[in-house]
Amino acid sequence: MGGGRLAGKAAVVTGAARGIGRATAELFAAEGARLVVTDVDAAALDGLRAALAARGAEVTAVAGDVAAVDDARSMIAAAVRAYGRIDVLVANAGILPLSTVDRTEPEDWDRVMAVDGRGMFLTCKYAIEEMAARPGGGAVVCVSSISGVAGQAGQAAYGPAKFVATGLTKHLAVECAPQGIRVNAVAPGTIRTDRVRDLADEPGGAEYLDAIVRLHPLGRLGEPAEVARAILFLASDEASFVTGAVLPVDGGYLAQ
Ligand SMILES: NC(=O)c1ccc[n+]([C@@H]2O[C@H](COP(=O)([O-])OP(=O)(O)OC[C@H]3O[C@@H](n4cnc5c(N)ncnc54)[C@H](O)[C@@H]3O)[C@@H](O)[C@H]2O)c1
């Protein structure tokens, strides 16, 4: 792959096997990035690696759990090993358990904080350490959510975990600016991933989805590719004076 908005940049995308992460990896490959794709689902990840390689992308796959120190380290190390550096991290991996406070058990809190909170911290930490070790800076894009900016019912653990993404973004942006490392976030509204699409076939699911759609002023759900395009902007040099931003990709949800 020759030109493109990320031509020659080494990028790590976590949680790349499906959903927003997959759309991001596909767009990054089309824009010339050299990729490390990572996911806890090794089989699905290998499918993505093969698909990207078939399109001519430079791609390495690392299976692992972002919440585990050794795995998070090895995801970042793979970029340095394969490409000599890491220019971009998309900290996307996450689980999305939706539940009210009375139904959320301490273990549920620990699990979502481990993946969406600690996993995002670990991958940011190891990526920023490598970015700071070489000239040229870097760009981190954390995938937060409308739930990481505003309150919603039924998100007693997931919502606070997404506030971690928003908080990490702002604090790391300030701390890492002197090293030329930009840290931004996207805050997607409800996005039509497989899980959300499947809801339509579940009892009461269609009504639930209708209610969600009405909360988005543009009157529809978002597509993974629409989030990927916002991530691309923040990761690219086009956003060279943007850091600490939390960009809603939400059809107007947060504007209300
Ligand atoms: N779908 C939405 O409506 C929506 C809205 C706002 C924010 N988000 C955020 O977008 C991100 C991606 O969500 P998605 O909707 O694409 O979900 P998804 O379930 O389609 O994809 C998430 C991917 O992350 C992987 N993953 C899960 N736990 C992991 C771990 N411990 N280590 C490594 N990989 C792991 C999964 O295997 C999966 O491939 C999440 O951070 C989520 O909070 C999603």
The ligand as an SDF file (V2000), in Angstrom:
LIG
                    3D

 44 48  0  0  0  0  0  0  0  0999 V2000
  -21.3020   -0.4460   20.0080 N   0  0  0  0  0  0  0  0  0  0  0  0
  -21.6310    0.6960   20.5990 C   0  0  0  0  0  0  0  0  0  0  0  0
  -22.7850    1.1250   20.5250 O   0  0  0  0  0  0  0  0  0  0  0  0
  -20.5910    1.5060   21.3480 C   0  0  0  0  0  0  0  0  0  0  0  0
  -20.9360    2.7850   21.7550 C   0  0  0  0  0  0  0  0  0  0  0  0
  -20.0070    3.5650   22.4240 C   0  0  0  0  0  0  0  0  0  0  0  0
  -18.7580    3.0500   22.7030 C   0  0  0  0  0  0  0  0  0  0  0  0
  -18.4420    1.7960   22.3200 N   0  0  0  0  0  0  0  0  0  0  0  0
  -17.0870    1.3220   22.6490 C   0  0  0  0  0  0  0  0  0  0  0  0
  -16.4580    0.8740   21.4770 O   0  0  0  0  0  0  0  0  0  0  0  0
  -15.4750   -0.1090   21.7980 C   0  0  0  0  0  0  0  0  0  0  0  0
  -15.6570   -1.2980   20.8780 C   0  0  0  0  0  0  0  0  0  0  0  0
  -16.9560   -1.7950   21.0850 O   0  0  0  0  0  0  0  0  0  0  0  0
  -17.7830   -2.5660   19.9430 P   0  0  0  0  0  0  0  0  0  0  0  0
  -19.1790   -2.0980   20.0560 O   0  0  0  0  0  0  0  0  0  0  0  0
  -17.0870   -2.5190   18.6590 O   0  0  0  0  0  0  0  0  0  0  0  0
  -17.7460   -4.0280   20.6060 O   0  0  0  0  0  0  0  0  0  0  0  0
  -17.5490   -5.4730   19.9760 P   0  0  0  0  0  0  0  0  0  0  0  0
  -17.9410   -6.4260   21.0560 O   0  0  0  0  0  0  0  0  0  0  0  0
  -18.1860   -5.5770   18.6350 O   0  0  0  0  0  0  0  0  0  0  0  0
  -15.9550   -5.5260   19.7760 O   0  0  0  0  0  0  0  0  0  0  0  0
  -15.0950   -5.4580   20.8700 C   0  0  0  0  0  0  0  0  0  0  0  0
  -13.8750   -6.3060   20.5900 C   0  0  0  0  0  0  0  0  0  0  0  0
  -13.0090   -6.2390   21.7340 O   0  0  0  0  0  0  0  0  0  0  0  0
  -12.5580   -7.5300   22.0340 C   0  0  0  0  0  0  0  0  0  0  0  0
  -12.2350   -7.6540   23.4540 N   0  0  0  0  0  0  0  0  0  0  0  0
  -13.1100   -7.7880   24.4900 C   0  0  0  0  0  0  0  0  0  0  0  0
  -12.4490   -7.9180   25.6340 N   0  0  0  0  0  0  0  0  0  0  0  0
  -11.1110   -7.8730   25.3280 C   0  0  0  0  0  0  0  0  0  0  0  0
   -9.9300   -7.9630   26.1070 C   0  0  0  0  0  0  0  0  0  0  0  0
   -9.9840   -8.1530   27.4250 N   0  0  0  0  0  0  0  0  0  0  0  0
   -8.7350   -7.8600   25.4630 N   0  0  0  0  0  0  0  0  0  0  0  0
   -8.6760   -7.6890   24.1270 C   0  0  0  0  0  0  0  0  0  0  0  0
   -9.7750   -7.6140   23.3380 N   0  0  0  0  0  0  0  0  0  0  0  0
  -10.9750   -7.7010   23.9390 C   0  0  0  0  0  0  0  0  0  0  0  0
  -13.7080   -8.4530   21.6470 C   0  0  0  0  0  0  0  0  0  0  0  0
  -13.2620   -9.7980   21.4400 O   0  0  0  0  0  0  0  0  0  0  0  0
  -14.2110   -7.7840   20.3750 C   0  0  0  0  0  0  0  0  0  0  0  0
  -13.5910   -8.2850   19.2140 O   0  0  0  0  0  0  0  0  0  0  0  0
  -15.6580   -0.4290   23.2850 C   0  0  0  0  0  0  0  0  0  0  0  0
  -14.6600    0.2510   24.0330 O   0  0  0  0  0  0  0  0  0  0  0  0
  -17.0330    0.1360   23.5870 C   0  0  0  0  0  0  0  0  0  0  0  0
  -17.1670    0.5240   24.9420 O   0  0  0  0  0  0  0  0  0  0  0  0
  -19.3280    0.9950   21.6510 C   0  0  0  0  0  0  0  0  0  0  0  0
  1  2  1  0
  2  3  2  0
  2  4  1  0
  4  5  1  0
  4 44  2  0
  5  6  2  0
  6  7  1  0
  7  8  2  0
  8  9  1  0
  8 44  1  0
  9 10  1  0
  9 42  1  0
 10 11  1  0
 11 12  1  0
 11 40  1  0
 12 13  1  0
 13 14  1  0
 14 15  2  0
 14 16  1  0
 14 17  1  0
 17 18  1  0
 18 19  2  0
 18 20  1  0
 18 21  1  0
 21 22  1  0
 22 23  1  0
 23 24  1  0
 23 38  1  0
 24 25  1  0
 25 26  1  0
 25 36  1  0
 26 27  1  0
 26 35  1  0
 27 28  2  0
 28 29  1  0
 29 30  1  0
 29 35  2  0
 30 31  1  0
 30 32  2  0
 32 33  1  0
 33 34  2  0
 34 35  1  0
 36 37  1  0
 36 38  1  0
 38 39  1  0
 40 41  1  0
 40 42  1  0
 42 43  1  0
M  CHG  2   8   1  16  -1
M  END
$$$$
